Amino acid sequence: MTEERAVTHPVPQHSDQTQPDASGKRERRPGRRRVLASLGALPAGAVLATAGAASARPTERGKGAGKGKNTGDFALGVENLLGPDAVETLRDARVGLITNPTGTDRQLRSTIDLLVAAQEDGGFTMAALFGPEHGVRGAEPAGGSVGDYIDEKTGLPVRSLYGDTQKPTPEMLEDVDLLIFDIQDIGARFYTYIWTLYYAMEAAGENDKRFVVLDRPNPLGTDIEGFVLEPELSSFVGLREIPQTHGLTVGELASLFNGEFLDKAVDLEVIEMSGYDPEDPAAADIPWVLPSPNIPTADTAVVYAGTGLIESINISEGRGTTTPFLWFGAPFITEAQVDAIIMDLQAAELPGVLYRPMFATPVSSKHAGEFCGGLQLHVTDAAAYEPVRTGIHVLAALFANVEEVDWREGEDCRAEEDVCWIDKLSGTKRTRAMLEAGDSAETIVAAWRRESRRFQATTERYRRY
């Protein structure tokens, strides 16, 4: 969802994050517990969370697995909610559910259907559904408008939280006592569902509504990479000061929002997963339900946080092909240039990925109907793969080997004062400046280290597993 078109919103401050050493060699870390970074100055205006901050707000509760390595059977937050004890949290409440097609249990039963069926025994009433980008049923394209309507199956009103109204209004919440959030995130700052979560929590706090998050795995595990968002670049593809990959489950991220960013803390309860190992999210082995039209596979989710940056240039990021974000190309890229790009990427010795030449004709989006030279990424080890570092190497290789590569805004992205898509996606104008200056990919990776370490320190107070 860089699949989303940015809608700019002014925002306040806070932040933190980690990566390779000065020689460019990778430290070996167990599993996905990697924090990527290096030696850069903090972004002007970013205010980082203090190490002594409280670990949770007094209004926050959690039920489920608890901290530490989990050895029991895996269960999702929605499955733990429907146990006899946890469901009591809904008793006597009028419930609004924020969800989309990823809101299911491991048997692929919809959270909507499960909660509707549980109303009588649980003593609560389903009052409304709320849909993020792509809608409750997931039918809308990237950036497409989603309107309000009555859900045909349940008869419940559906309120859109994408488009003109991204934050629930007081009128939307009049008939709701409690909001539940159950959507699969994929760990990237510019994937808009987490900002739907943020706005919904903010609205709940302002209107004295309770908030429940049903936790789900982060496909990127604890991976933390990229620059922390600079506040002046806040938009719906990055509202608050977190890195490009945040390394948290959606429940942990909600706790961080509550503890670090919201002016008025919401009465938050996270229904935790059980049996979840954040170092090995794939071990949960849940069926993949595409969270948005251009994230069709688990491999796509793994690479998206990095190759999503290709949206910022005049190269197809694979929309309109069967391999979005795994393939990229353009009609002006030659076979010789493909080989040169692959040589550069291979020389970088990036972990967990192989490359091959691939030619394609996108049927929609950039270069639709044009035969394009390009290449495909093949993820061989998702646990070792570093999405943002790899994405930066891809951009650097494209700029180095293909003269026609340019920012997608063309002449409107030339001056320092211009705000370009690359600035919003990477959270800083430094990425653009360094690529234009011909800095190496590892120099850019090195520039986010201090921010990464600080954010990593902040996240430790909100981790649940």
C-alpha positions as CSV (number, residue, x, y, z in Angstrom):
1,M,0.0,0.0,0.0
2,T,2.4,2.4,-0.9
3,E,-0.7,1.2,-2.5
4,E,-2.1,4.3,-1.0
5,R,-1.8,7.8,-2.1
6,A,-0.4,10.0,0.6
7,V,-2.8,12.4,2.3
8,T,-0.8,14.9,4.2
9,H,-1.5,15.5,7.9
10,P,0.5,17.7,10.2
11,V,1.9,15.8,13.2
12,P,3.9,16.2,16.4
13,Q,7.1,14.3,17.5
14,H,9.0,11.2,19.1
15,S,11.1,8.3,17.8
16,D,13.9,5.5,17.7
17,Q,15.9,2.2,15.8
18,T,19.7,-0.3,14.3
19,Q,22.3,-2.1,11.2
20,P,25.8,-3.1,9.5
21,D,29.2,-2.1,10.7
22,A,31.4,0.5,9.1
23,S,33.1,-2.1,7.0
24,G,29.8,-2.9,5.4
25,K,29.9,-6.5,6.8
26,R,26.9,-7.9,8.5
27,E,26.8,-8.9,12.1
28,R,25.3,-12.3,12.6
29,R,22.3,-12.2,14.8
30,P,19.9,-15.0,15.8
31,G,16.7,-15.4,13.8
32,R,15.0,-12.1,12.8
33,R,16.2,-10.3,15.8
34,R,18.1,-7.9,13.7
35,V,18.2,-4.2,14.0
36,L,19.6,-2.6,10.9
37,A,21.3,0.8,10.9
38,S,24.6,2.8,11.1
39,L,26.0,6.2,12.0
40,G,23.7,9.1,11.0
41,A,22.5,12.2,12.7
42,L,18.9,12.2,14.0
43,P,16.4,14.0,11.8
44,A,15.8,17.6,12.7
45,G,12.7,17.9,14.8
46,A,12.4,14.2,15.8
47,V,11.9,13.8,19.5
48,L,12.9,10.3,20.7
49,A,11.2,8.5,23.6
50,T,13.2,8.7,26.8
51,A,14.6,5.5,28.2
52,G,12.9,6.0,31.5
53,A,9.3,6.1,30.2
54,A,6.7,3.9,31.7
55,S,6.2,0.5,30.1
56,A,2.5,0.9,29.7
57,R,-0.3,3.3,30.3
58,P,-2.4,2.7,33.4
59,T,-5.4,2.3,31.1
60,E,-3.9,-0.6,29.2
61,R,-4.5,-4.3,29.7
62,G,-3.5,-7.5,28.0
63,K,-4.7,-11.1,27.8
64,G,-3.1,-14.0,26.2
65,A,0.4,-15.5,26.0
66,G,2.5,-13.0,27.8
67,K,6.2,-12.3,27.5
68,G,9.0,-14.7,26.5
69,K,9.4,-17.6,24.2
70,N,6.2,-19.5,23.8
71,T,6.1,-23.3,23.7
72,G,2.4,-24.0,23.6
73,D,0.0,-24.3,20.7
74,F,-0.3,-21.2,18.5
75,A,-3.5,-19.2,18.6
76,L,-4.4,-15.8,17.2
77,G,-5.8,-13.0,19.2
78,V,-9.3,-13.5,17.8
79,E,-9.2,-17.1,18.8
80,N,-8.2,-16.2,22.4
81,L,-10.8,-13.5,22.5
82,L,-13.6,-16.1,21.9
83,G,-12.5,-18.1,24.9
84,P,-14.9,-18.1,27.9
85,D,-12.9,-15.7,30.0
86,A,-11.6,-13.2,27.4
87,V,-15.0,-12.7,25.7
88,E,-16.3,-11.3,29.0
89,T,-14.4,-8.1,28.1
90,L,-17.2,-7.5,25.5
91,R,-20.2,-8.1,27.8
92,D,-22.9,-5.4,27.7
93,A,-20.9,-3.4,25.1
94,R,-22.0,-2.1,21.7
95,V,-19.1,-3.2,19.5
96,G,-17.7,-1.7,16.4
97,L,-15.3,-3.9,14.4
98,I,-12.4,-2.5,12.2
99,T,-11.5,-5.3,9.9
100,N,-11.0,-6.5,6.3
101,P,-10.6,-10.0,4.7
102,T,-7.5,-10.8,6.8
103,G,-9.7,-10.8,9.9
104,T,-10.1,-14.5,10.2
105,D,-9.2,-17.4,12.5
106,R,-6.9,-20.2,11.4
107,Q,-9.8,-22.0,9.8
108,L,-10.5,-18.9,7.7
109,R,-13.7,-18.1,9.5
110,S,-14.3,-14.4,9.3
111,T,-14.0,-12.4,12.5
112,I,-17.2,-10.6,11.5
113,D,-19.1,-13.9,11.4
114,L,-17.4,-15.2,14.6
115,L,-18.4,-12.1,16.6
116,V,-21.9,-12.0,15.1
117,A,-22.4,-15.6,16.2
118,A,-21.0,-15.0,19.6
119,Q,-23.3,-12.0,20.5
120,E,-25.9,-13.9,22.5
121,D,-23.6,-16.1,24.6
122,G,-21.1,-13.2,25.0
123,G,-23.8,-10.7,26.0
124,F,-22.7,-8.0,23.6
125,T,-24.2,-6.4,20.5
126,M,-22.4,-5.9,17.1
127,A,-23.2,-2.3,16.2
128,A,-21.1,-1.4,13.1
129,L,-18.2,-2.4,10.9
130,F,-15.4,0.0,9.9
131,G,-13.3,-0.5,6.8
132,P,-9.7,0.6,6.0
133,E,-8.2,1.1,2.6
134,H,-9.6,-1.5,0.2
135,G,-12.7,-1.8,2.4
136,V,-14.2,-4.4,4.8
137,R,-14.5,-6.9,2.0
138,G,-11.2,-6.0,0.3
139,A,-12.8,-5.2,-3.1
140,E,-11.4,-1.7,-3.7
141,P,-8.1,-1.0,-5.6
142,A,-5.2,0.9,-4.2
143,G,-6.1,4.5,-3.4
144,G,-9.7,3.8,-4.5
145,S,-12.5,5.5,-2.6
146,V,-14.5,3.5,-0.1
147,G,-18.0,4.7,0.8
148,D,-20.4,3.9,3.6
149,Y,-23.1,1.2,3.0
150,I,-25.1,-1.6,4.7
151,D,-23.3,-4.9,4.8
152,E,-25.4,-7.4,2.8
153,K,-24.6,-10.4,4.9
154,T,-24.9,-9.0,8.4
155,G,-27.1,-6.0,7.9
156,L,-24.6,-3.9,9.9
157,P,-23.7,-0.4,8.8
158,V,-20.2,-0.1,7.3
159,R,-18.3,3.1,7.9
160,S,-15.3,4.0,5.7
161,L,-12.0,5.0,7.3
162,Y,-10.3,5.7,4.0
163,G,-10.8,8.6,1.7
164,D,-12.5,11.7,3.0
165,T,-12.8,10.3,6.5
166,Q,-9.7,8.6,7.9
167,K,-10.5,9.1,11.5
168,P,-13.8,8.0,13.1
169,T,-16.0,11.0,13.8
170,P,-18.0,11.4,17.0
171,E,-21.1,10.7,15.0
172,M,-19.7,7.4,13.8
173,L,-19.0,6.4,17.4
174,E,-22.3,7.5,18.9
175,D,-23.7,3.9,18.9
176,V,-20.4,2.2,19.9
177,D,-19.0,1.6,23.3
178,L,-15.9,-0.4,22.2
179,L,-13.9,-0.7,19.1
180,I,-12.1,-3.9,18.0
181,F,-9.2,-3.9,15.5
182,D,-8.5,-7.1,13.7
183,I,-6.4,-6.6,10.5
184,Q,-3.2,-8.3,9.4
185,D,-0.3,-5.8,9.2
186,I,2.9,-6.5,7.2
187,G,5.4,-4.5,9.2
188,A,6.0,-1.5,6.9
189,R,5.5,2.1,7.9
190,F,3.9,3.0,4.6
191,Y,1.3,0.3,4.8
192,T,-1.8,2.3,5.8
193,Y,-3.6,-0.1,8.1
194,I,-1.5,0.9,11.0
195,W,-2.5,4.5,10.5
196,T,-6.2,3.5,10.5
197,L,-5.4,1.9,13.8
198,Y,-3.7,5.1,15.0
199,Y,-6.6,7.3,14.1
200,A,-9.2,4.9,15.5
201,M,-7.3,4.8,18.8
202,E,-7.0,8.6,18.8
203,A,-10.8,8.9,18.2
204,A,-11.6,6.3,20.9
205,G,-9.5,8.2,23.4
206,E,-11.2,11.5,22.6
207,N,-14.7,10.0,22.8
208,D,-14.1,7.8,25.9
209,K,-14.5,4.5,24.0
210,R,-12.7,1.4,24.9
211,F,-10.3,-0.2,22.4
212,V,-9.4,-3.8,21.8
213,V,-6.7,-5.1,19.5
214,L,-6.7,-8.7,18.4
215,D,-3.0,-9.5,17.9
216,R,-1.5,-11.1,14.8
217,P,2.0,-12.0,13.7
218,N,4.3,-9.5,12.0
219,P,5.6,-11.3,8.8
220,L,8.9,-9.4,9.3
221,G,9.3,-10.5,12.9
222,T,11.4,-8.1,14.9
223,D,13.1,-6.5,11.8
224,I,13.8,-2.8,12.3
225,E,15.3,-0.9,9.4
226,G,15.2,2.5,7.8
227,F,15.1,6.1,8.8
228,V,12.7,7.3,11.4
229,L,10.0,9.5,9.9
230,E,10.7,13.2,10.1
231,P,7.6,14.9,11.4
232,E,7.3,17.4,8.5
233,L,6.9,14.5,6.1
234,S,3.9,13.1,7.9
235,S,1.2,11.6,5.7
236,F,-1.2,8.6,5.6
237,V,1.8,6.5,4.4
238,G,3.6,7.5,7.6
239,L,1.9,9.6,10.3
240,R,4.3,9.2,13.2
241,E,8.0,8.9,13.9
242,I,8.7,5.2,13.5
243,P,11.2,3.5,11.1
244,Q,10.4,2.0,7.7
245,T,10.0,-1.4,9.4
246,H,9.0,-1.3,13.0
247,G,9.5,-4.8,14.2
248,L,6.3,-5.0,16.3
249,T,3.0,-6.9,16.1
250,V,0.0,-4.8,15.7
251,G,-0.9,-5.2,19.3
252,E,2.6,-4.1,20.4
253,L,2.4,-1.2,18.0
254,A,-0.9,-0.1,19.5
255,S,0.7,-0.1,22.9
256,L,3.6,2.0,21.6
257,F,1.1,4.5,20.0
258,N,-0.7,4.7,23.3
259,G,2.5,5.2,25.3
260,E,4.5,7.5,23.0
261,F,2.3,9.4,20.7
262,L,-1.4,9.8,21.6
263,D,-2.2,13.0,23.5
264,K,-5.0,11.3,25.3
265,A,-4.3,7.6,26.1
266,V,-7.1,5.2,25.2
267,D,-8.4,2.5,27.4
268,L,-6.6,-0.2,25.5
269,E,-6.7,-4.0,25.8
270,V,-4.6,-6.3,23.6
271,I,-5.8,-9.8,23.2
272,E,-2.4,-11.5,22.7
273,M,-1.5,-14.5,20.6
274,S,-0.4,-17.6,22.4
275,G,2.5,-19.9,21.2
276,Y,3.9,-17.0,19.1
277,D,7.7,-16.7,18.5
278,P,8.5,-13.2,17.2
279,E,11.9,-14.5,16.0
280,D,10.1,-17.0,13.7
281,P,6.8,-15.6,12.7
282,A,6.4,-18.2,9.8
283,A,6.2,-20.9,12.4
284,A,2.7,-19.7,13.2
285,D,1.8,-21.3,9.8
286,I,-1.4,-19.5,9.3
287,P,-3.1,-19.5,5.9
288,W,-2.1,-16.4,3.9
289,V,-5.0,-14.1,3.1
290,L,-3.9,-11.2,0.9
291,P,-4.2,-8.1,3.0
292,S,-4.5,-5.9,-0.1
293,P,-4.7,-6.6,-3.9
294,N,-1.0,-6.2,-4.6
295,I,0.3,-8.3,-1.6
296,P,-0.9,-11.7,-3.0
297,T,1.7,-13.9,-1.3
298,A,3.7,-14.1,1.9
299,D,6.9,-13.5,-0.1
300,T,5.4,-10.3,-1.4
301,A,4.8,-9.2,2.2
302,V,8.5,-9.9,3.0
303,V,9.9,-7.8,0.2
304,Y,7.3,-5.0,0.1
305,A,8.9,-2.8,2.8
306,G,11.9,-2.3,0.6
307,T,10.8,-2.7,-3.0
308,G,7.8,-0.5,-2.3
309,L,10.4,2.3,-2.6
310,I,10.4,1.6,-6.4
311,E,7.0,3.4,-6.5
312,S,9.0,6.6,-6.1
313,I,10.8,6.3,-9.5
314,N,9.7,5.8,-13.2
315,I,10.2,2.0,-13.0
316,S,7.3,-0.4,-12.6
317,E,7.2,-2.0,-9.2
318,G,5.3,-4.9,-10.7
319,R,1.7,-3.8,-10.3
320,G,-0.2,-5.2,-13.2
321,T,2.0,-8.4,-13.2
322,T,1.6,-11.6,-11.3
323,T,4.6,-10.7,-9.2
324,P,4.1,-7.2,-7.7
325,F,7.0,-5.9,-5.7
326,L,9.0,-9.1,-6.5
327,W,9.6,-7.9,-10.1
328,F,10.5,-4.5,-11.4
329,G,11.3,-3.2,-14.8
330,A,10.7,-0.6,-17.6
331,P,10.6,-0.6,-21.4
332,F,13.9,1.3,-21.6
333,I,15.9,-1.3,-19.5
334,T,18.0,-3.5,-21.7
335,E,19.3,-7.0,-21.2
336,A,22.8,-5.7,-20.7
337,Q,21.5,-3.3,-18.0
338,V,19.6,-6.1,-16.3
339,D,22.8,-8.1,-16.1
340,A,24.7,-5.1,-14.7
341,I,22.0,-4.5,-12.0
342,I,22.2,-8.2,-11.0
343,M,26.0,-8.1,-10.8
344,D,25.7,-5.1,-8.5
345,L,23.2,-6.8,-6.3
346,Q,25.2,-10.0,-6.2
347,A,28.3,-8.1,-5.2
348,A,26.5,-6.7,-2.2
349,E,26.0,-10.2,-0.9
350,L,22.6,-9.4,0.5
351,P,21.3,-12.3,2.6
352,G,18.2,-14.5,1.8
353,V,17.7,-13.5,-1.9
354,L,18.6,-14.5,-5.4
355,Y,17.9,-12.6,-8.7
356,R,17.0,-13.5,-12.3
357,P,16.3,-11.6,-15.5
358,M,12.6,-11.4,-16.2
359,F,10.7,-9.6,-18.9
360,A,7.1,-8.7,-18.5
361,T,4.3,-6.6,-19.9
362,P,2.3,-5.0,-17.0
363,V,-1.5,-4.9,-17.7
364,S,-2.1,-1.9,-15.5
365,S,-0.3,0.9,-13.6
366,K,3.2,2.1,-14.8
367,H,4.2,1.1,-18.3
368,A,0.9,-0.7,-18.9
369,G,0.9,-2.6,-22.2
370,E,4.7,-2.1,-22.7
371,F,7.2,-4.9,-22.9
372,C,9.7,-4.2,-20.0
373,G,13.1,-5.4,-19.2
374,G,13.6,-6.1,-15.6
375,L,14.4,-8.7,-12.9
376,Q,12.7,-10.7,-10.2
377,L,13.8,-11.2,-6.6
378,H,13.5,-14.7,-5.2
379,V,13.4,-14.9,-1.4
380,T,15.4,-17.9,-0.3
381,D,15.5,-17.2,3.4
382,A,12.8,-14.9,4.7
383,A,14.3,-14.9,8.2
384,A,17.7,-13.6,6.9
385,Y,16.2,-11.3,4.3
386,E,16.6,-7.5,5.0
387,P,13.8,-5.8,3.0
388,V,14.8,-2.1,3.4
389,R,18.5,-2.7,2.9
390,T,17.8,-4.7,-0.2
391,G,15.4,-2.0,-1.5
392,I,18.0,0.7,-1.1
393,H,20.5,-1.5,-3.0
394,V,17.9,-2.0,-5.8
395,L,17.4,1.8,-6.1
396,A,21.1,2.5,-6.1
397,A,21.7,-0.2,-8.8
398,L,19.0,1.2,-11.0
399,F,20.4,4.8,-10.7
400,A,23.9,3.6,-11.4
401,N,23.1,1.5,-14.4
402,V,20.1,3.0,-16.2
403,E,20.4,6.6,-17.3
404,E,16.7,7.0,-17.8
405,V,15.8,6.3,-14.2
406,D,14.2,9.4,-12.6
407,W,11.9,10.2,-9.7
408,R,8.3,9.7,-10.7
409,E,7.5,13.5,-10.4
410,G,10.2,14.3,-13.0
411,E,10.9,18.0,-13.0
412,D,8.8,18.5,-10.0
413,C,11.3,16.6,-7.9
414,R,14.5,18.6,-8.4
415,A,14.8,21.1,-5.6
416,E,15.6,20.5,-1.9
417,E,12.3,22.1,-1.0
418,D,10.2,19.8,-3.2
419,V,8.4,17.0,-1.3
420,C,8.6,13.9,-3.4
421,W,7.1,10.4,-3.1
422,I,10.6,9.0,-2.1
423,D,10.7,11.5,0.7
424,K,7.4,10.3,2.1
425,L,8.1,6.6,1.7
426,S,11.6,6.7,3.2
427,G,10.5,9.3,5.8
428,T,13.3,11.7,5.0
429,K,14.8,13.8,2.2
430,R,18.1,12.4,3.0
431,T,17.5,9.2,1.0
432,R,16.8,11.2,-2.2
433,A,19.8,13.5,-1.6
434,M,22.2,10.6,-1.0
435,L,21.1,8.6,-4.0
436,E,21.4,11.8,-6.2
437,A,24.9,12.4,-4.9
438,G,25.9,8.9,-5.9
439,D,26.4,7.6,-2.3
440,S,26.6,3.9,-2.0
441,A,23.7,1.9,-0.7
442,E,25.7,0.9,2.4
443,T,26.4,4.5,3.1
444,I,22.6,5.1,3.2
445,V,22.1,2.1,5.3
446,A,24.7,3.3,7.7
447,A,23.0,6.7,8.0
448,W,20.0,5.3,9.9
449,R,21.9,3.4,12.7
450,R,21.5,5.8,15.7
451,E,17.8,6.2,15.0
452,S,17.4,2.5,14.7
453,R,19.1,1.8,18.0
454,R,17.0,4.4,19.9
455,F,13.8,3.0,18.4
456,Q,14.9,-0.5,19.3
457,A,15.3,0.6,22.9
458,T,11.9,2.1,22.9
459,T,10.2,-1.0,21.5
460,E,11.5,-3.2,24.4
461,R,9.0,-1.5,26.7
462,Y,6.1,-2.6,24.6
463,R,7.0,-6.1,23.5
464,R,4.7,-8.9,24.6
465,Y,6.4,-12.0,23.3
